[in-house]
Amino acid sequence: MHFTDTEVGNYYSVSRHTIWRWVRESKFPRGKKLSSGSTRWLKSDIEKFDQEVLRRNETALTE
């Protein structure tokens, strides 16, 4: 399953512009460029990102 920047933004309750800022700041996966002006994120990439964030947060809490 593929998601647009708007759909990813809705998932995280942020704007699509925030998603792109996170990408520029290397805080979020780049997604897959399908064509000029068309990028999609795989559900598996989003789930992997979520797991990494959870792992980092758990580590920070135990330090």
C-alpha positions as CSV (number, residue, x, y, z in Angstrom):
1,M,0.0,0.0,0.0
2,H,1.3,3.5,-0.9
3,F,0.5,6.8,0.8
4,T,0.7,10.4,-0.5
5,D,2.3,13.2,1.5
6,T,-1.2,14.4,2.5
7,E,-2.1,10.9,3.7
8,V,1.1,10.6,5.7
9,G,0.6,14.0,7.2
10,N,-2.9,13.0,8.2
11,Y,-1.5,9.8,9.8
12,Y,0.8,11.9,12.0
13,S,-1.6,14.9,12.4
14,V,0.7,17.3,10.7
15,S,0.7,19.1,7.4
16,R,2.2,17.7,4.2
17,H,4.7,20.6,4.4
18,T,5.9,19.2,7.8
19,I,6.4,15.8,6.2
20,W,8.6,17.4,3.5
21,R,10.5,19.4,6.1
22,W,11.2,16.1,8.1
23,V,12.5,14.6,4.8
24,R,14.8,17.5,4.2
25,E,16.1,17.3,7.8
26,S,16.6,13.5,7.4
27,K,14.1,12.9,10.2
28,F,11.7,10.9,7.9
29,P,12.1,8.4,5.0
30,R,12.3,10.0,1.6
31,G,9.6,7.9,0.0
32,K,9.6,6.5,-3.5
33,K,9.6,9.0,-6.4
34,L,7.2,7.6,-9.0
35,S,7.5,10.5,-11.4
36,S,8.1,14.2,-11.4
37,G,5.9,15.6,-8.6
38,S,4.7,12.2,-7.4
39,T,6.2,10.6,-4.3
40,R,4.6,7.8,-2.3
41,W,5.5,6.1,1.0
42,L,5.2,2.4,1.5
43,K,3.2,1.3,4.6
44,S,6.1,-0.9,5.6
45,D,8.5,2.1,5.5
46,I,6.2,4.1,7.8
47,E,5.8,1.1,10.2
48,K,9.6,0.7,10.3
49,F,10.0,4.4,11.0
50,D,7.4,4.2,13.8
51,Q,9.2,1.2,15.4
52,E,12.6,3.1,15.3
53,V,11.0,6.1,17.0
54,L,9.5,3.9,19.7
55,R,12.8,2.1,20.2
56,R,14.7,5.5,20.6
57,N,12.1,6.8,23.0
58,E,12.3,3.6,25.1
59,T,16.1,3.8,25.2
60,A,15.9,7.5,26.2
61,L,13.5,6.7,29.1
62,T,15.8,4.0,30.5
63,E,19.0,6.2,30.5
